[in-house]
Amino acid sequence: MDSLTTAYLKEVMGKMEVYGDRVQFGLTSPGPCPYYQLTNSAEKKMAFDSNSHLLHPKEDEFVGPNATPVFTLEQIKAAIAAGGFRSVGVTRVSSAGGRVVSRSGGTRGGAVAMKAKDLIDAARYDYFRNNRQMLPDGIGEHTAEITELMLKGSSAEDAFGEVVKRHF
């Protein structure tokens, strides 16, 4: 999961916005980008190959050890904003009963999990800190707008660039 590119995750996010708000990635897919299955609120499932084309999955393609746990649309957006999945702080929805678990496998109740906005805030601050010299004075006045763009799936770099184009 940590090797998935933000471009690929953006493709997945686009399909999620249309077909279903939860995603599960297949671990037996050929190539660097896995097949994925979307689930909507009516529990209907639709699978796609690594090129985001409709797929008729094998019976066991998205079950047990052949698939990842289920991720929400907000988690995918947060991963995109953070530049990919992080090994710490990402939570996911369990495929059994909708329970939330951490990457280490424990339940949410005992663990402190970063929320999507916390990941976005961290990514936004990291980008600002690393690019402070290139950014215009007063960019800090547009923090809410940058955060909003990142919540919609923009990377920190894209969000800052868009705000600079709009206001400077």
C-alpha positions, 0 to 999 in steps of 0.5 A: 500500500505504501508504494501506490502513487498519488496519481493511481490513488486519484484514479481510484478516488475518481471512481469512488466518487461515482460508484462507492465510498469504500475501496478494497485492493486486491493483493494478487493483481499482476503489476505494480497497481492492484485491482480494486473493488468499490462498495456503495452504501447499498453494499453493492460491489464493483471491481476495476483492474489496474487501469480502472476498467471494469473487471469481473473478479475471480470468486476469491479475489477480494477475500481473506489474505487476497485483499487489503482491509476496506478504506473509506473515501476520506482515507484515500483523500487523506493519503493523496494529500499526504503523498501516499499511505503512511505506516503510522496513523492510518486507520481503515474500515474492517470488512467484517461489520464496519469496525475501525481498526488501526494499521497495527490491528488494534481497535480504535477505542484504545489507539489514538488514530490520526483523522484525515484532517490531521494528516492533511494539516501535517502535510500542509505544514510540511510543504509550507516548512520545506518551501517557505522561501519560494512561497509569497508573503501572506500565504498563511492567510489562505490556510483554510482554502488550502486545507479545503483543496486538500480535503477534496483530494489535491496534494499539498503542492497542488493546493498551494499552487492553486492558491498562489495562482488565485491570490498572488 
